[in-house]
Amino acid sequence: MIPPPPTFGLVLAGGQARRMGGGDKARIKIGGVTILDSVLGTLSGQVQGMVLNANGDASRFADTGLDVVADSVPDFAGPLAGILAGLDYLAAQDNGIEWLLSVPGDCPFLPDDLVERLHEARRKMGAGVPLACARSGEWRHPVVGLWPLALREDLRKALWDEGLHKIEIWTARHGIAIADWPDTPVDPFFNVNTPEDAAKAEKIAAGG
């Protein structure tokens, strides 16, 4: 398998967790470890660096040692705004890395071959397909994806000039490859949105 190009990691950690009673979903503990720590641990061996996207007081993530970038688009414009913030951060690093991997901060079971498989799917589709996202079973996960630095200004224009917030509409414009994972026995993209989800994740983590 061809090694993937250098890729930077973006964790979308800004969810307001209304269905969990507020706070940061990424701080929920599953199997004695916060989801955020699980996400960072899984990504650390796959990317050349990481940044968090979250709005509000960035100091609440100081313990991670990572930089935190807020959306530049107002009014909680959705995951595309977070992805633009990540691309802007990566561009400012000027480190030669041209790919950003985004993942949500509420998925405790992410796979350890995410970067590799997403890049492989993109290559198989041909040079004209600049984007890739994950799918498990029948469900696509548009925020688990690869974003090229080359489309940063196009994304900015879509968000600011067009007010476009639907991630699937923007990715469809450019072409997107799909990388598949099985959703059994454990869906690697299971996300924790409710107390019931947290209980289910706890059971999965315990081997149940």
N, C-alpha and C positions, 0 to 999 in steps of 0.2 A: 504494500500500500504506500502511496506517495505521502510523505510527511506533510501535514497541513502547514500553511504559511503562518508566520507569527500572528497571534490574535490576542486582543486585549479583552478583558472581561468587564461587563457592566451588570451589576445586580440592581434590579428595580425594587427598591425597598421602601417605597413611599406610600404603600397602600394604607388607607386610613382605618381598616379593620372594623368597620361599623358593625358587621355581623358578629364580631367577636367582642363587642362592647367597648371598642376603641383601643388605642395603643398601636404598637407596631407588630404586625403579624409575624414578622421575621424573628421576633424575640420569644415566640412561643417555644416551649421545650418539648421535644419529641424524643423519647428514649434518653432523657437526661441531658440532651444537647439542644441548644437553640437551633431553629431552622436555619437562621443566618449562618451560624458556625458550620452547619452541615454543608450549606451551599458553598461557602468560602473554601472549606476543606476539599470539596469535590472539584472545584474549579482551579484550585491553586496549582495542580499538576498539569493543567491543560492550557493555561494562558500565561502571557508574559507580564501581567500586572492586572490590577482590578481597581474599579472605582464604584462607589455606591451612588445611586440616584435616589434622593429623598428630599421632600420639601419640609419646611419648618426648621426647627433648631438642629443644626448639623452636629452639635456637640454630643447629642444622645448616642451617636455612633463612634465617639472618640476611642472607645476601647478596641475597635477593630484595627486601628492604625491606618485606615484607608481614607483617602479624600472623599468628600461627599459633594455632589453637584446637584443643584436644584434645577427644576424646569425653568427655561427662559420664557416659555410660552405661558401666559397667565391662566388662572381659573381651572387648574387640574385638567389639562387638555388630554390626558390619557397617556398610554405607554409610548406613543410616537414622540411626545414631548420629552419623555425621559430618555429615549433613544437619541434624540437630537442633542440633549445635554451631554450624553456619553460620547457622541461623535465629536462635539465641540471640545470636550476635555481631551480626547485622544489627539485631535489636531493640534491642540496647544502643547502637547508633550513633544511634538516634532521628533518622534523616536523611530520613524521609518515604518511603524506598524500601520497597515492599511485595512485591518479587519477588526470589527467589534462583535463580540458575542454577547447577547443579552439573555438574561434569565430572570424570572421573578424570584423575589425573596421569600416566597411561601411554599416552595417545593422541596421537601426534605429528602427526596429519593432520586435526585438527578443522576444521570449516568456518567461514568467516568470516561466515556469515549465520545462525548458530545461534540467537541470541536472537530475531532477527526471525522466523524460520520457526517456532520453538516457540510464540511468542505468537500468530502467525497461525493455527496449528493449533488452539490453545485457543479463540480467538475464533470460529472456524468451527463449533466444537462447541456454542457457546452459553454463556451466562453461568453455567449450572449446573455447568460442568466446570472445576475450579480447577487441574488439573495437566496437564502435557504432558511427553512424552519423545520421544526420537529413535528412528528405525528406519532401518536400511540393509538393502536387500534383504529377506530374511525375518527378520532378527534385530532384536529390540527391545533398546534400551540404556537400561534403567530408571534408571541413575545419570546419564545425560545428560538432565537434565530441569529443569523449572521448578517451584518450590515457593513457594506464597504464605505470607507471614508470618501470615496469618489462621489457618493450620492448625498453627501451632507447638505450641500446647498439646495439640491432639488427638494430634499425633505423640509428644509427651512421654508422654502417658497410655498410648499403645500400647506404647511401649518400656519404660516403668517398671512400669506396672500389669499389662499383659498379657504382657510378655516377647516381644512381636512383633518379629521381626527380618527377616522376608521382605518386601522392598520392594514386590513385585508385589501382595501381599495388601493392604497398607495403601493403595496407590494405587487399587486396584480399588474400595475402599470409597467413594471420593470422586468417581471419574470421571476418566479421563485421556485427553487427546487425543494423537494420534500424528502426528509430523512425519516425512515420508519423504525419504530421500536414496538415490540409487543406490549400489550397492556396487562398481560398476566405473567406470572402470578402477582406481580406488583407493577402498577403503572408508574414508570419513572417520573412522570410529570404530574402525579397526584398533587393537588395543591390544597392548602388548608385555609378555608374561608369561614368556617363555622365551628362552633364547639363540637358538633358531631364529626366534622372532618378531623379535628384534632384527636378525638377519641379513636377514630378509625386508624389514623396514622400511628398513634401510640401502640395500637394492637399489631399493626404491620411491623413496626420497629421491634416489637417483642417476639416476632416470628409467628404471630397468630394469623 
